Structure formats: C-alpha cells, structure tokens
Amino acid sequence: MTRPVEITIVGAGMTGLLLAALLSRDSRFSLRVVDAAPLPRYDETLPLGLRVSALAPMSVELLDGVGAWPGIIGRRASAYERMRVWDASASPDGPSTVCFDADEFAVPELGFIVENSLVQYALYESLLSSSVVFEFEAPLERLERHGSGWRYAAGGGLVETELLVGADGGRSAVRRAAGIDSAETAYEQHALVTHLEPEYPHERTARQRFLPSGPLGMLPLGDGRISVVWSTAPEEAEAALSLSDDELGRRLSNASDYVLGALRAGGERGVFPLRAAHASRYVEAGLALIGDAAHSVHPLAGQGVNLGFADAALLASVLGAALDAGEYPPDRPVLRRYERARRGANAGMMNALTGLNRLFAADSPFVGELRKTGMMLFNRSGPLREKAVAIALGMSRR
Ligand SMILES: Cc1cc2nc3c(=O)[nH]c(=O)nc-3n(C[C@H](O)[C@H](O)[C@H](O)COP(=O)(O)OP(=O)(O)OC[C@H]3O[C@@H](n4cnc5c(N)ncnc54)[C@H](O)[C@@H]3O)c2cc1C
C-alpha cells in the first residue's frame, strides 16, 4: 500500500494511548484519537491520585519501549518487591500465607504501583511530537458502517475511517454501536478505594487478605502510605464512604488483621461496582475492541490494565505484520489473528479470578481448611509458583 491506513482509536485511556504510541512509530498508519474527557493533565505537586494500578514488568517494558516510562519513573512510581496473600482464618505470618519475593525470581521488583492519571499523561506526553491527531471532549455520538470501514461523529461532523478501535472502557459505546454483546456477571461486591497511613512501614510489600466478604488489597505507595482496595458487600462499601476517618481507619485496621498496625484514614475515597464482562467477539471487519471495552476483570490480582496493554501490543504487531505481508490490516481475517490470540488468554484470567474470588468467599470451615492446605502446598510447589509468577510478571500471557 502506498497511502497510510487511517485508524481511529476511541478512548484515550491507558490502553488506547499505548496502542496509539505503538502504532505512531509506523508511518504506514495515520492515527486519530478521540475521547469524551478533557485533555489529560498531571500535577506532581498535588497529592497522589486515588486511582492507582499495579503494573507488571511486561507493562513497564511496553511503556519503556514507546518512551513513556521515563516520564513515569521520573515523577512518582512505587516499586514493590514482595507479595503476601493470606486467608482471613489464618495468620499473615503462618505457613499457609503465599509469599513471593523478587529475589527468589531474580528480578529487581515484582512490579510498580503508579497513578492511572500519570500513566495516561506520560503516554500522551510521549505522543506530543508525533503526527497523531487528538480530539478531546469529543464523545462518540454516532457510528455506522461505511463501505468496508466505518463512519462516526464525535464532537463534530462525520468522519470516515478504515479501522476503528474501541478502547473506550467497560461501558464501551463502540461495542454497543457495533452490536457486539458482552456477557456480564456482577460480583455482588463493590470496591472501596482510599489511601491510608499505616502504623508500621509497608516494606515495599503488596498484601492481600481474603475475607469471606471479599479481598482486601493493600498496595505500597511511594509516600509511605498504602492504597487500599476493599472489595466487599455493595452496601458496606457505600456506607464506608460516609464514615468518619477514625471509624474507617478502625474498620480497615480490623479487616487487615492489623498486619501493618493501625491504619489511619484521611483524604479521598471512591467506590467502584465490580463485575466480570467479556465481549462475545473482539473484532469485525474494520473494527477491534481492546482493554476494558473487551473485558473487565476483578481487581483482586491487579491484572485489568496489564491485560489491556497485552491487547494493545498484540493488535499493533498483527497490524504491522499484515502490512509487511502485503495484506490490508482492517480485513477481518487479519483482525481475527488478534482476537484468537487474546480472547482465550483473557477468558482464562477472568475465569481464574472469578474462581479465586468464589473459593475465598466460601464460608464453610471445610472449604477454609482446604484453602489453607492448598496454599501450603502451593508454597512448596516450585513449578506452580513459577507459573503463577510468570503470569503476575506478564511473562506468560496464557
Ligand atoms: C478498584 C479498581 C482497582 C484496579 N486496580 C488495578 C490494578 O492494580 N492493576 C491493573 O492492571 N488494573 C487495575 N484495575 C483495572 C484498570 O483500572 C482497568 O483495566 C483500566 O483502567 C482499563 O483501561 P482502559 O484504557 O481499557 O479503559 P478506561 O480507563 O476506562 O478508559 C476509557 C477511555 O475512553 C473514554 N471514553 C469512554 N466513553 C467514551 C465515549 N463514548 N466516547 C469517547 N471516549 C470515551 C474515557 O474518557 C476514557 O479516557 C482496577 C480497577 C478497579 C475498579
């Protein structure tokens, strides 16, 4: 092909911008990114943002590859070197606590905790000198087929595009307008998210305590605080929004079994309903879904954006390889290569997370004992541990 293939990415979130950054290095693509939200901004003099993500080393590598990582690590990111996961019926120091240490796997860290807004901003910043056309405050209003491509309106007149990528999150307007179903299961849990000051140092350790009502995740932040993701009954999470700081601190200290001593609350709080959702298909001619637009998973293993990044990387490589082979990238058989590689991997992760959440929520003493024995056996099994770490580090995408 002599002229560039026109691609529009709807959604300038973390996954949409990573895809734009990956494709922008290939002049055979002409890129436009539209987003309903205003221009991304980031101010490192403000307190840490509420929304943070645990980024696996593979995601860090992708961000580095497009030149966005220096803009993140040079501002604020917190490495975590250890992980501790335990059942509420056991002690955090007991033999059934699943422990991972970076040293054991010969890596400098297991991952980084980074504000979502910083990941988004650094990606946007890395694209400022590119030829990508951005349109912010431009919600998708209309989408229809146009020949072998698509025609859409987003904050202006009708625009034609050869390939439209839906990276517009869990409530994807692209997915709905294209008539793609999504199988959804509510977890009957909402996540309360807030940052807390622990009495004892977090020692760069990510912790998770599984309670019958849902997991309590504690991620170490660079300023010494921890970011808590407390998945619990929707009414309990909602009620926690209006508790006093003292009462919330007491409740979360109890829920954490005082593993870091008393936790002091203060600052922003948010509640997020949790669900598993999977699009029945990721592609059709001239259209592809990536990230949360294609799949939403439980945050218990901090995998959501890491899966979205793996989608973006694979789609970019499939599109580039198609051009190398003289094929037309928006063709369905080309896009199916992306879908085949990613849908099964994402489904596997989604099922594993749903299963884990159910297993730990089962309140029977028999299942509780089984869980503890299983965790002890897991601790002693080299191959199982290696496989789990490979997945957590993003080294294995299956
Ligand atoms: C409590 C919680 C904790 C989490 N922790 C982790 C973690 O530790 N690690 C991890 O990997 N993942 C985590 N996740 C998941 C992660 O946040 C998501 O997977 C990730 O944000 C998805 O990114 P995305 O770019 O696909 O979608 P989004 O972040 O939802 O971005 C979508 C973009 O599309 C735009 N948009 C939406 N609708 C339209 C429209 N109609 N027109 C134009 N633009 C539109 C939006 O403005 C936005 O910019 C967590 C999730 C939750 C709820």
The ligand as a Gaussian input file, in Angstrom:
#p B3LYP/6-31G(d) Opt

LIG

0 1
 C      -10.852000      -0.606000      42.148000
 C      -10.037000      -0.994000      40.939000
 C       -8.683000      -1.268000      41.074000
 C       -7.928000      -1.657000      39.966000
 N       -6.601000      -1.952000      40.122000
 C       -5.887000      -2.382000      39.061000
 C       -4.501000      -2.740000      39.179000
 O       -3.903000      -2.683000      40.277000
 N       -3.821000      -3.177000      38.071000
 C       -4.441000      -3.288000      36.867000
 O       -3.808000      -3.731000      35.906000
 N       -5.744000      -2.931000      36.709000
 C       -6.471000      -2.489000      37.762000
 N       -7.780000      -2.136000      37.598000
 C       -8.358000      -2.188000      36.250000
 C       -7.966000      -0.961000      35.422000
 O       -8.297000       0.230000      36.133000
 C       -8.695000      -1.003000      34.075000
 O       -8.478000      -2.259000      33.492000
 C       -8.153000       0.087000      33.153000
 O       -8.383000       1.363000      33.684000
 C       -8.816000      -0.018000      31.782000
 O       -8.206000       0.899000      30.921000
 P       -8.868000       1.243000      29.523000
 O       -7.957000       2.244000      28.892000
 O       -9.183000      -0.005000      28.783000
 O      -10.275000       1.902000      29.874000
 P      -10.589000       3.230000      30.679000
 O       -9.563000       3.518000      31.688000
 O      -11.994000       3.095000      31.161000
 O      -10.500000       4.394000      29.576000
 C      -11.521000       4.575000      28.637000
 C      -11.359000       5.934000      27.964000
 O      -12.393000       6.053000      26.987000
 C      -13.034000       7.320000      27.132000
 N      -14.439000       7.148000      26.740000
 C      -15.406000       6.455000      27.379000
 N      -16.565000       6.521000      26.695000
 C      -16.324000       7.277000      25.594000
 C      -17.135000       7.712000      24.510000
 N      -18.434000       7.391000      24.429000
 N      -16.575000       8.473000      23.550000
 C      -15.251000       8.823000      23.623000
 N      -14.434000       8.431000      24.647000
 C      -14.969000       7.674000      25.606000
 C      -12.890000       7.678000      28.606000
 O      -12.967000       9.080000      28.795000
 C      -11.505000       7.108000      28.920000
 O      -10.478000       8.036000      28.682000
 C       -8.550000      -1.764000      38.689000
 C       -9.917000      -1.471000      38.547000
 C      -10.664000      -1.096000      39.666000
 C      -12.134000      -0.795000      39.508000

